[in-house]
Amino acid sequence: MTQHAAPRAAILGCAGPVLDADERRFIADSVPAGFILFKRNCETPEQLRALITALREAIARPDAPVLIDQEGGRVARLGAPHWRVPPAPALLGALAKLDETDGARAAWLNARLVAADLHPLGITVNCAPVLDLHVGHTGNAIGDRALGADPHLVGRLGRAVCDGLAAGGIVPAIKHLPGHGRAAADSHAVLPRVDASLDALQDRDFEPFRALRDVPAGLTAHVCYEALDPEQPGTLSRTVIEEAVRGAIGFDGLLVSDDLSMGALTGPIGERARAALTAGCDVALHCNGNRDEMEDVAAAVPRLDGRARERFELMLASRHEPDPFDHAAGCRELDALLARVSPS
């Protein structure tokens, strides 16, 4: 692959902590746009740096984005003993309810510390922050991953997270557009349905995403919004993507599908990938590392082209080297802030 060749419109996982020869050949042949890592891939810093180098070398693109979900709390792919486990986003929200300025400062510091873990490994994109609102019936798929219930507060904290990641050389990817918080069911297992009116979605659920519509990347929600499209989940719905994500919210960054292997979606995995791109996603995301499924995804999607490729290149160009940061002082300040709301 030359430096100027377009990659395929897919982001893929890998099976384990190292690439075997067959997996390397598959990646070299399929040339995905990037890669995503899970706990199964992350053992030690040295091992992980070697894996990331191998993934990029397989497609001869040293700037290929490498994604991870390092939100904090129960969604943290990097953990002890080698990496700090960030607090759950709900804890940052609890602090912001006491003092919005302190909450925003803690959100920035926490994100900057996350970036300090990711950047030396070669990871370039963190799939965070979650901008879904916590409502009374929010299911466990979101739960304490939400920063709060107030759209303004979630928007402000989300901005602080994005700024902290960017200051550390990491691209944020907001999720789950256009909002997963009203879903009572877990989209990892089944398709949630949301029956809220369009006015209610516009007034509350869309608002944090609207406030961060300039962020360079975002992930969709596998949720059926009956007021917009009673048939298709948001990821596969041209109506949801055009009218809500691109329209009402105004997001024009790289739009990545949520994981195509989740239980909310049905049908052959290649058809899911094709449907996501037809609906308006720029890139199809497949996470579980299953080789047969990845081959089907790669065969189903085209090379990045047109506006999707432009958004991809703009996302890559948004990264910069980390700003100076006193790590030890940042840890002390964050601990002091969170002591106000952390269990004793």
Secondary structure, 3 states (H helix, E strand, C coil): CCCCCCCEEEEECCCCCCCCHHHHHHHHHHCEEEEEECHHHCCCHHHHHHHHHHHHHHCCCCCCCEEECEEECCEECCCCCCCCCCCCHHHHHHHHHHCHHHHHHHHHHHHHHHHHHHHHHCCCEECCCECCCCCCCCCCCCHHHCCCCCHHHHHHHHHHHHHHHHHCCCEECEEEECCCCCCCCCCCCCCCEECCCHHHHHHHHCHHHHHCCCCCEEEECCCEECCCCCCCCHHHCHHHHHHHHHHHCCCCCEEECCCCCCCCCCCCHHHHHHHHHHHCCCEEEECCCCHHHHHHHHHHCCECCHHHHHHHHHHHHCCCCCCCCCHHHHHHHHHHHHCCCCCC
